[in-house]
Amino acid sequence: MPFDFSPNEEARWLAKLAEAIAQAQKVVWRIGVSEGDSAEAKDLYCRLEAVRAEVEGLRRGPTPAPKRETRSYWSHLLANDRKNFDPAA
């Protein structure tokens, strides 16, 4: 965060931001409905959804990196899938 907020202040700020985004999405939805199939409203709604997801990610906080064992397990499966992949099948 660009400001020096306490954890409680940051949580309140992000909650207010999330609420403002939700309200903006409702307004854009109404505009899109009233204008019919508005490409601009759809685009704006999608942009707001991306911002909402970013804010929700900030609210949850950093996610821990996967354990090394998990990464190597999945890497092994992906490597096998690539070897056995037949695009003609």
Residue, then its C-alpha position, 0 to 999 in steps of 0.5 A: m500500500p502506498f500509505d502508512f496505514s495501520p492494519n485496521e485502517e488498511a482493512r477499513w480503507l479496502a472495505k470502503l473501496a470494495e463497496a465503492i466498486a460494487q456500487a459502481q458496478k451496479v450503476v454500470w449494469r443499470i446503464g448497460v441494461s437501459e442502453g441495450d447491448s452496450a459494449e462500453a458498459k460491458d467493457l467498463y463492468c469488466r474493468l471494474e470486476a478486475v479492480r474488484a478482484e485486485v482489491e479482494g486480493l489485497r484484503r486477503g493479504p499475501t498468499p504463501a508460496p506453494k511448498r517445494e514438494t507440491r511444486s515438484y509434484w506438479s512439475h513432474l505431472l506437467a512434464n509427463d503430460r507434455k511428453n505424452f501429448d498428441p495433438a492429433a488425438 
